[in-house]
């Protein structure tokens, strides 16, 4: 119950706008949601944990704001500066963004799994169960976002909803869960890093379907 609750209460991940751009969806709405949910999670997640599980959890707002600055505001400031000073480098990065993403996936997964390697090797069955459950959570989250988009098209595009619900800040949850609840609590969030990145491919396919097979770099909805 605790792993599902803390994963479900996670804020939208800082990679969500970048991954939205990669799959060809709008980046502005995910960016807004990342900022808002990241600022709210120090208030909302402790309340959820205390109400449903009776545990007291404190997330320092200063740490969350520092993380938000590093993941959102610094890149937003760096891009226009790089566009003025080294536009050719920025173009090369844009053309090579998919290989760069694969490298980022490897580095992130290696960094996440390294501290838990001993625990994962000694609890293989729990690890496999967590991997299956996290994959189901990713699929359900994407499906829920698509359904929400179909029901409230004027408010949210389906792919954008799927991106917001799927690409959550599981890394932050791993850090705080391991700090407050030990190695078992963040196991589901650790396993979620694998379907987190693999969901890029079905969402990319969904955007192509919505665009009628056109280039995925086009925005899927002008309403967003």
N, C-alpha and C positions, 0 to 999 in steps of 0.2 A: 504493500500500500504506500509506504513512504517513498520508494523510488519512483513510482508512477505519479505520485502527488507532486514531488519536487520537479520532475521532468515536465509534467503538464503545466506547472506554474511558472515555467521559465519564460523569460522575456524573448522577444524576437532577436535572432542572432545578428551580430555585427556584419557577418558575411552575407546576410540576406539581400541587401541592395546589389552587391557585386554578383551574386549568383542569379539574381533577377535579370541583370544585364546579360549574363552569360546565356541564359535560356531564352532571351529575347523578350522578356516582359518589362513592364514599366518599373523604374527604380525609385521614383519619388515617393509613392505610397509606402513601400517597405522601409524606406529611409525614415519617414515620419513615424512609423510604428516602432522602429528600433529605438529611436530617441525617447518616445513617450513611455514605452514599456520598460526600457532600461532605467528610466528615472522612477518609475512606479514600483519596480520589483522589490526594493528594500522595504516597502510598506506592505505590498500585497502578499508576497511569499511567506513572510513570518506569520501573517494572519491566517493563511491557509493551513500552515503546519500546526499552529496552535489550536485552531478550531477543530480540525479533523483528527489530529494525532496527540494533542496535548503537549507537544514539545515547544520549547521556546527557542527561537532562531532570530539572530540579529545580524543584519547585513548592513555594514557601515555605508552610509550614503556617499561619503567622501571617496571610498574605494570604487564604488560604482561610477561616480562621476569621472574619476580619473581613467577608468577603463573605457568609458564612453568617449572621452576626449581622444584617447589613443586610437580607438577603432573607427571613429566617425569624423570628429572635427579635424584631426590632424590630416587624414587623407583628403578631406574636402578643401582644406587650405593648401595642401601640397599640389593638387591637380592644376589649378589655375596658374600657380607659380611655375610649375614644370611646363605648362603649355606656352608660357611666355619665354622661358629661358632655354628649354631643351625640347622643343616640339617634336623633333625627329625621334628622340628617345621615347617620348610618349606614344608616338605612332608605332614604333617597334614593339613596345609593351602591349599595345592594343591588338596588334596582329598575332602576338604570341601568347595571348591571354589563356588559351586553353591548355597548352603545355605548362604554363606557369601555374595554372590552377591544379593540375595533376601533381606538380611538385609540392605545392602548398598542402594538398591533401595528404601526401606521404609524410611531410614534416609534421603536420598537425597530429596525425594519427600516431606517429612514432613518439612524439612528445607526450601524448595523452596516455598511451598504453604502457610506456616505460615504467612509471612509478607503480603500476598495478600488475607488472609481468609475473612476479612471484605468486601473487594471489590468484591470477587467472590460470596459471599452470597447475596450481594445487586445487582448484575448484572448476574443473573442466565442465562438468555437467551444469553447474550454475551459470557458467559463462555462455554455454550454448543456449540455455533457456533465456537468458537475458538478451542474447543476440536475436533469437526468434521473436521475443516479445517487443524488442525495440524496433524490429523491422515491421511488425504489425502496427505499432504506434505511428511509424512514419507513413505507412500506407493509409491508415485511417485519418491521419492529420491532413494529408494531401487530398483525400476524398472529401473530407469535411469542408476544406477550403473551396474546392470546386463546386460543391453543393451550395454553400453559402453564396458564392458568386452567381450561381444560376437563380437563386431565390431573390437576391437583392442586387441586381445588375447595376442599378443606378448608384449604388454606394461602393461596391467592390467588385472588381473583376475576379473571376474564378481562379485563374492562375496566380494572381497576386495574393488571393486568400490562401491558396495552397502553399505558396512560398512563405508567407508570414507564419503559418501554423507548423510548417515542416522544418524550416531552417531556424530553429530556436537556439538560444544561447546555452547549449548543453555544457560547454566548457566551463562557464561560470558556475553552473550547478555542480559539476564535478568537484571544483575547488571547495565550494562551501559545504557540500554534503560530506566530503571526506574529512573536512575540518571539524564538523559538528557531530557526525554520526558514524564515523569509521569507514572501513573499506567496502562494506557490503552495500551501503546506501547509494553510492555513486555508480555501482556496477551497471545499472540499466543505462545511465547517461553515458558511461564509457562505451558501452556496446552500441549506443545510438549514433556514435560518430561514423560508423560504417554505412548504415542506410541513409544517414544524413547526406552524405556525398553522392551515393548511388542514386538518390531520388532526382538528381540533376537530369538524368537521361530521360525518364518518363515525362518530367515536366517540360523538358525541351521539346519532346515529341508532341505534348499537348499544345504547346504554343504554335508549333508548325501546323497542327490540325486546325486551330482557331484562325490562323492566318491563311488557310487554304493552301498550305505547302510553300508559302513564300518565305523569304529570308527571316530568320528568327531575330534579327536585330531590329525589326520593326516593332513598334509598340502595339500591344494587343488590344488596347482600348483607349480611345481618346478621352473617355469620361474620367479616367483615374488621374 
